[in-house]
Amino acid sequence: MNNNSAWILVEVRSGIPLSVKAFANRNLAEIEETKIRENLNLENDETGIFQIEIPREETNAYIASN
């Protein structure tokens, strides 16, 4: 993973994006995704994890550490 990247977790319920969270690493995003998926209707709801690049000067402002 690039030092200037973050992992974004998106929660979608019934086709509507409900939340977007940023994490410093994929493992933290996957832990949160597991918690969210416990309460999803897997036929209508979904989660997704995506890696994004962040310009160096903005890195500290956008990445959540937990």
DAHU-V73183 format. One line per field, one symbol per residue. phi: phi as a letter, one per 20 degrees, with the letter a starting at -180 (. if undefined). burial: # if it has 16 or more other ideal C-beta (glycine too) atoms within 10 Angstrom, else .. Layout:
phi = ???
burial = ???
This chain:
phi = .ffdccdddddcclndfebccdcfbfgffffffgffffdeefecdbcbdcececggfdgfedeeeb
burial = ....#####.#.#.......####.#.##..##..#........###......#........#...
